[in-house]
Structure formats: C-alpha cells, structure tokens
Amino acid sequence: MFKRLSVDLSRATLSNWVLKSAELLQPFYDRLHALLILQKILQADETTLNVIRDGRETKSKSYMWLHQSGGHESEHPIVLYDYQSTRAGAHAESFLRAFSGHLQVDGYAGYHALPSDDCILVGCMAHARRKFKASILVMRCSKA
C-alpha cells in the first residue's frame, strides 16, 4: 500500500510499527485472553516459523501457538496467537492454566501438560481425514 503511494519504508520501520502497535494493544489482548479461557470449548495448534533476531541462531525454529474459541461461539469468536521460542508443553500449560473444559488439539503430547481434571483433550479429525484421503488416493492409483 505504501509503495503504491510512492512512500518508501524499510522493513525495519514497518516491523517497529508492528511491535509498537502490539505494545499498545497488550491490554486488549490480555482481556481477550481472559475471555477465551472462560469458554467451554477451545481449539489449539502450533506451527513453526523462523525469527531472524531473537538471540538464537538464524535458522532456529520458533513456534506460533494458536488458541481459538470453538466453532460453537460464532457471534464473538476469539483467536489469539502466542509466540514462543520452543514447542515445550509448558507453554500450553501456562497459556491455558485457568482453562476448564474441552480442548480440541492434534495428537501432540505437549498438551498433556494441562491438568486432566480441568482440561479434557479431544482429538482433531483433520489429521486422520488427511491420512484416510491419502490412502484412498494410493488405492485408486494402484488399481489403475
């Protein structure tokens, strides 16, 4: 958008704007987090990303953890991201410490750090469906 307006901004400037905006929005994020953990059904997942400057080697993996209200909460859905430098289950436990309900996740064992009395893990069928579709495709190809 800035290029279309002939405004030349460096990536560093844009990155700094994002960081400053995040600082200003922290109270809003904290409030959404408080509302999120009051839900009875949540979904969570994590994915890798490369962070260039966080004090570690350039190619080190970092993780963005996604937490969202379940699909039943369509009027005011909440989606929050939580950056962490590792995939340790302690991050899920820390973020969802006060959560009590059903948590839909894939099979990653890191979510087992959550207290099982309060948090009931339920599976994500997307992974099973992908494997099922792949095996059907292999069967079709082998018959041809």
Residue pairs with C-beta under 8 A, 6 or more apart in sequence:
2 8
2 9
29 80
32 78
32 80
33 80
33 95
35 78
36 42
36 67
36 68
36 69
36 78
36 80
37 96
37 98
37 99
39 69
39 70
39 73
39 78
39 99
39 101
40 70
40 101
40 102
41 69
41 70
41 72
41 73
41 101
41 102
41 103
41 104
42 67
42 68
42 69
42 70
42 96
42 99
42 101
42 102
42 103
42 104
43 66
43 67
43 68
43 69
43 70
43 71
43 103
43 104
43 105
43 124
44 65
44 66
44 67
44 68
44 92
44 96
44 103
44 104
44 105
44 111
45 65
45 66
45 105
45 106
45 124
46 63
46 64
46 65
46 66
46 87
46 108
46 110
47 63
47 64
47 66
48 61
48 62
48 63
48 64
49 61
49 62
49 63
49 64
50 58
50 59
50 60
50 61
50 62
51 60
51 62
51 83
51 85
52 58
54 60
54 62
54 85
56 85
60 85
61 87
62 83
62 84
62 85
62 86
63 83
63 84
63 85
63 86
63 87
63 91
64 81
64 82
64 83
64 84
65 81
65 82
65 83
65 84
65 91
65 92
65 95
66 79
66 80
66 81
66 82
67 79
67 80
67 81
67 82
67 95
67 96
68 77
68 78
68 79
68 80
69 76
69 77
69 78
69 79
70 102
70 104
82 91
82 95
84 91
87 108
87 110
88 110
89 109
89 110
89 111
89 112
89 113
90 113
91 110
92 110
92 111
92 113
92 114
93 113
93 114
96 103
96 114
96 119
99 114
99 118
99 119
100 118
100 119
101 118
101 119
101 120
102 119
102 120
102 121
102 122
103 111
103 114
103 119
103 120
103 121
103 122
104 122
104 123
104 124
105 111
105 121
105 122
105 123
105 124
106 123
106 124
106 126
106 127
107 123
107 124
107 127
111 121
112 121
114 121
